[in-house]
Amino acid sequence: MNTKNLVLAAAVSLAMVAPDVAFAGTLTGGATMPEQIVQEVTAVESLAKQAESVENQIQMVYNQALNLEQVPIQLWDSVTAPISQLMNVVQTAKGLAYSAQNIGTNFNNLYGNGMPPLGSSYSQSLSSWNTNTDDQIKSMMRQFHLQANQFSSVQSGTEALVNAGQSASGRMAVLQAADGIAGVEVGQIQELQQDVMAEAAAQGAYESQVTSADNTATNDQKAFVNGQQQDLTDAQNGQSFLTLPPVAITQSTP
């Protein structure tokens, strides 16, 4: 079994053994935390595949544009859909990063803070991930003389596509930026995937330790109670250790 399957198995195991603690779900409303951990791992993995697919589509059109030294309107029509998908990928990735932060926070609230795998460094890493992703996208937009906020939302990005489609130079600039952003996003989502999967494995391992310790304590308590019950049964049967054997009394002669 490879590392990815091991991590997913740990997350699924956590969902099976963890206590049924519910809170407002960031992925599915009202989902329990173990369910959200599994959902988060699965969603990031799915998004990583989608980002790669979008990158391939944009890269194919970009290579054609380079050969033609321009982006004719017919070619532009074939790339607007992948670019719109790219904007959705960007927004979804941000949402998943925030979701992962919330899951980590709720996990710590449930099991207590201070565990090395679940410390504040994970939340800081996710926050830095969002900032770093935004900075790289803005840098790519500026490189091709586009406004940095054109990818801030799907709506603004769609408006930028419509405006850019009116000129060959505008189409080329957006296509170049989209190609660069797609490459950035694939790398960033892969990094996010590694962080989320590692954290899910750590959460699963920690919860298993807690469950194992709880089971040991429960078994010890049951053994103690069973021992007390056995002592009571023995006493009722006249075999209590408090029952002393009869002592022979002899009469002394004068």
JOQUI-V663553 format. One record per pair of residues at least 24 apart in sequence whose C-alpha atoms are under 6 Angstrom apart, sorted by sequence separation. I is the first residue (numbers start at 0). GAP is how many residues later the second one is. D is the distance in Angstrom with one decimal. If there is no record, write none. Layout:
[[I GAP D] [I GAP D]]
//
This chain:
[[10 27 5.6] [53 28 5.8] [143 29 5.6] [140 36 5.8] [139 37 5.9] [136 44 5.9] [86 67 5.7] [25 73 5.8] [70 97 5.9] [70 101 5.8] [57 121 6.0] [54 127 5.1] [50 135 5.6] [47 141 5.8] [43 149 5.8] [10 189 5.7] [6 190 6.0] [13 190 5.0] [9 191 5.5] [10 193 5.8] [6 194 5.2] [9 194 5.5]]
//
